[in-house]
């Protein structure tokens, strides 16, 4: 599972996720309001937060489909393990 920093960062980019709602690993981020501009903003936020750079292989809709797939990508890019 991801760390609190990840959840706080991603929540800021999900307008349909209420403050008290659980961020489930398998729910579509698009269903939670993540659009193309939000994806770009989220990408920049995650790169800054974790000091990583998303390489070409991770710049696709699959990476940003769910919180789980996004956290997997962050982990593979060298974010500290939880």
C-alpha positions as CSV (number, residue, x, y, z in Angstrom):
1,X,0.0,0.0,0.0
2,X,1.1,3.6,-0.6
3,X,2.2,6.2,1.9
4,X,0.3,9.1,3.3
5,X,2.2,11.6,1.1
6,X,1.0,9.8,-2.0
7,X,-2.6,9.8,-0.9
8,X,-2.5,13.5,0.1
9,X,-1.0,14.4,-3.3
10,X,-3.4,12.4,-5.4
11,X,-6.5,13.5,-3.5
12,X,-5.8,17.1,-4.5
13,X,-6.3,16.1,-8.1
14,X,-9.5,14.1,-7.7
15,X,-12.5,16.5,-7.5
16,X,-15.1,13.8,-7.1
17,X,-13.4,12.2,-4.1
18,X,-14.9,13.7,-0.9
19,X,-12.6,14.3,2.1
20,X,-14.0,11.4,4.1
21,X,-14.2,9.0,1.2
22,X,-11.7,6.1,1.1
23,X,-9.3,6.1,-1.8
24,X,-9.6,2.6,-3.0
25,X,-6.7,1.1,-5.0
26,X,-8.8,-0.2,-7.8
27,X,-11.2,2.7,-8.5
28,X,-10.8,4.5,-11.8
29,X,-9.1,7.9,-11.3
30,X,-11.1,9.1,-14.3
31,X,-14.3,8.3,-12.4
32,X,-13.0,10.3,-9.5
33,X,-12.6,13.4,-11.8
34,X,-9.0,13.1,-13.1
35,X,-9.0,14.6,-16.6
36,X,-6.1,15.2,-19.0
37,X,-5.1,18.5,-17.5
38,X,-5.4,17.1,-14.0
39,X,-3.2,14.2,-15.1
40,X,-0.5,16.6,-16.2
41,X,-0.7,18.5,-12.9
42,X,-0.7,15.2,-10.9
43,X,2.3,14.0,-12.8
44,X,4.2,17.2,-11.9
45,X,3.1,17.0,-8.3
46,X,4.3,13.4,-8.0
47,X,7.6,14.1,-9.6
48,X,8.2,17.0,-7.2
49,X,7.0,15.1,-4.2
50,X,9.1,12.0,-4.8
51,X,12.0,13.4,-6.7
52,X,11.4,11.1,-9.6
53,X,11.0,11.6,-13.3
54,X,8.3,9.7,-15.2
55,X,10.0,8.0,-18.1
56,X,8.3,7.4,-21.5
57,X,7.3,3.8,-20.6
58,X,5.1,5.2,-17.7
59,X,3.5,8.0,-19.6
60,X,0.3,6.2,-20.6
61,X,-3.3,5.9,-19.6
62,X,-2.7,2.5,-17.9
63,X,-0.2,4.1,-15.4
64,X,-2.8,6.8,-14.4
65,X,-5.9,4.4,-14.5
66,X,-6.0,3.7,-10.7
67,X,-4.3,4.7,-7.5
68,X,-2.7,1.2,-7.4
69,X,-1.2,1.4,-10.9
70,X,0.1,4.9,-10.2
71,X,1.7,3.8,-6.9
72,X,3.3,0.8,-8.7
73,X,4.8,3.2,-11.2
74,X,6.1,5.6,-8.5
75,X,7.6,2.6,-6.7
76,X,9.4,1.4,-9.8
77,X,10.7,4.8,-10.5
78,X,12.6,4.8,-7.2
79,X,10.2,6.2,-4.6
80,X,11.1,5.0,-1.1
81,X,9.3,1.8,-0.2
82,X,6.7,2.0,2.5
